[in-house]
Amino acid sequence: MKALVLAAGLGTRLKPFTDTIPKALVEINGTTLLELVIIKLKKAGFNQIIINVHHYADQIINFLESKNNFGIDINFSDERDLLLDTGGGLKKAAWFFNSPEPFLIHNVDILSNINLERLVSFHKEMKKISTLAVQNRISSRYFLFDEGKNLCGWKNEKSNEIKTARIPIGELKQFAFSGIQIVDPRIFQYFPDDNVFSLVDLYLSIASKEQITYFEHTDSIFLDLGKKENLAKAEKLITKIF
C-alpha cells in the first residue's frame, strides 16, 4: 500500500526547535517525528511512501539515507521552490499514486494509536472518495457531517466562520480532524488549476459532488505534535503506542 507523509511545513509553532531543523526531525525520547510515522505506517502494511519536503529538505533526505529508508520504498516530492500547502502537496505528488487503489495521507506531526488497518478496511467498505479520521474532542476547527455521515461543511470556532458544502440529511455533528485520511485516486480529477491550496478547501469544493465520510477514533490516543506543549505529553504516552 502507498502513503503520502506531509512533512513540508515550516513548523512555526515549534520554534525555536525548527530554527535549525525541520519539524519532521524534532525528537520524542530520541526518536524523530518522521521515524515514528514511518514505523507506524510500515507496521500497518504501507511499503511505498512519498514525503513532501520544503523546510530543511536536505536534512530529511540525509536522515532517511542514513536509516536506509527503514527498509521500504521512499520517494520525495520536492517543494523547496514553493510551499504548496496540503492540497497542493498532494497534487504535486499525484504521479506516485498511479494505480486505482486508495492511499493514505498522514501529517508528520500527529501522534496516535489509531488502527490504520481498520481505517483502510472501513474506507474500502464505504467506497467513498475520501474517509477522514476524526475525533469527538475540543478543537478550534471542526468538520461538519450529517446523519448520512457525509461531509457538509466546516467551521472555525474562533472566527465563527462557517463554510457550507452540502445540504445535510438530518442534524449535523461536528468532529475534529486528526490529520489522517484515506483517499481514492479519482479525487485527482477535482484538482483546481491553482498549485497552492489546502486539502480542507478541496474536500469542501467537491462535497456536493462526491461523498466524503468519516472514521471516528475518539477512543484512540491523539496528540498534535505541532504544538510545543504537547511534546512533553508525547514522551509519557509514546510507550503506549509503540
N, C-alpha and C positions, 0 to 999 in steps of 0.2 A: 504494500500500500504506500501511497505517496502523501507527503505533507509539506506545507509551507510554514516556516517559522518566521514570524515578523520580528526582526531584530534591528531595523534600521533607525529607530527613533533616537533622538538626541539625549533622552534620559534627563531632562532638565529638573525633574522632581528629585533626582538622586544626586544633585550637586551637593558637595564638591567631588564626590567619587567619580562622576562622569566628566570631570575636567580633564582627566588624563587617560581614561579608559572608556570603552563603550558600555552601556548598561548590560549588555549580554555577558560581559565578563566580570560584573560585580559578583562577589562571592558570598555564599552562605556556608559557614563552617568549612571553609576551604574549597568549596565546590562552586563553580560558576553557574549563573542562572541558565546559560545556554546548555551546559552539560546536564543540568537537572531535567530540562525539557527533552533533550535528545535521549537520555536514558529512559524517560517515561514513554516516549514515542517508540523507541526500539522494543521495549518490553511489550507494548501493545501490538506489535507486528508491523510497524512502519519502517520499511527498509530503504526508502528513497526519499530524501529530504532536500528541499531547496530553502536557502536562507537569504533574505534580503539584507543588504548591508549598506551603510552610509557613514555613520559616525565612527571614526577609527576603524574603518573596514579592514585594513591590513592586519590589525591585531586579532580580529576574529578569524580571518583566514589562516594566519600563522598558528593560532591556538589549535584549530582543528587539524592542521597538518601535523602538529606535534602530538596529537592524540590519534593519529592515523584514522581520522574521521569516525572514530568509535566503531570501526568495522562495518560501516554501512556506506551506501552511495550518497554523498553530499555534494550539492551544487550551490552556486551563489548567483543571486540576482543583484547586480552592481548598481546602486543608486548614488554613488559618490558624486555624480554631477548634479543631481537634483533629488531631493527627498520627496517621495511620491505619495505619502500618506498610505493608509492600509489598502484602500481600493486600488489606487494606482500601483501599489506594490504587487498586488495580485495580477493586475493587467500586464505588467512587465514580465512577470514570472509565468504567464499562462502557457507559454511554449512547453513548459516542463510537464504539464498535465495533458498529455497527448493521447489519452485513452478515455473511453466513456465512463470509467469508474469514478465514483465520488472520492474526494480527497479532504484532508484535514487542514485547517488553518489554526495556528496556536501562537498567541503572543508570547514573546520570550520572557516577559516579566510576570508571568502568572504561575503561582504555586498551588497545585490542587491534587487531590487524590481521586478526582473524577474517574469513573470507569470508562475509558475510551472505547473498549470493545463493545460495551453496552450502547454507547453513543452511536457508534458506527452501525450496529445492528438495528437500532431504533430508526436511524435515518433511512436505511435500506428498506425497512418495513413500511415507513410512512411515504416514501417515494416523493418527497417534496424537493424543491430546488435547493433549499438550504435548511439546516437544522442548527439552531443557536443554543449553546449551553447557557443556562440561566439559573439564577437562584432567587429565592424569596428573601432578600436581605436589604438592608438600608443602603441607599445609594443616592447620588445626586442626579443620576440619569437612569431612565427606565425605557425598556421596550414594552409596548402595549399589545396584548394578544386578546383575541375574542374567545368565545366558548367553543369555537371550532379549532382552537389552537393555531389560528392564523395571525401573522403579524399585521397589525392595523395602524400602528403609529409609534411615536417616540415622544418622551417629554423630559424637560430639564427642570428639576425641582428648584434650582437656584434662580433661574431667569423666568420661570413659569412658561417657557416656550413649549408649545405642543405642535408636533407635526403629524397630520393625519394622512394615512396612505391607503386605507381601505375601509369600506363601510362594514362595521362589525356585526357579527352574529351574537346577539345577546350582550351580556355585560363584559366589560374589559377587565383584564387582570394585568398588573404591572410586575415585571421581573427585571432584576439587574443582570446585565450581560457579563459573562465570565471570560470573554476574550478567546473563546474556543468554539469552533464551528465545523460542521461537515458541509461541503458544497458540491453540487453536481456541476460538471463542466458545461452544461447548457447555459449556465449563468453568463458565460463569455459573450453570448450574443447581445447582452444588455449593457455591455461596457459603454460609457459615454465617450465622446470624442476627446474630452479632456484627459490628460495624463495624471493629474493630481486630484484625487477625490478619496473620500472615506468609504469603507465598507458599509457603514451605517447609512450613509446617503444612497448608496447603491441599492441596498435592501429596501429602503423606503420608496425608491423610484420604481421598483418592479413589484412591490407587494400587491398592487391592484391587478397585476397580470399573472403572477405566479404565487403559489402558496409557500410561505416561509413559516416554519413551525419552530417549536422549542423542545428542548430536553431539559427537564428540571433536575438539578442535583443539589438541592438545598441541604441534604444530609451529608454532603461532602465537605472536606476542608477546602478553604479557598482564601488566598491572600494575594492582593495586588502588590507585587514587589517593586512597582514603580514608585512606591511611597517609602521614604526613608524610615518612617516609624514602624513599618511592617517587617523590616529586615531582622530586627531582634526577635520579633514574634516567630519568624520563619526558622530561626536557629533552634527554637524549642519544639517546633512542630515537625521538622524535617524527618526525624526518626520514625514518625508515624506514617510517613508517606513512602519512604524508601527503605 
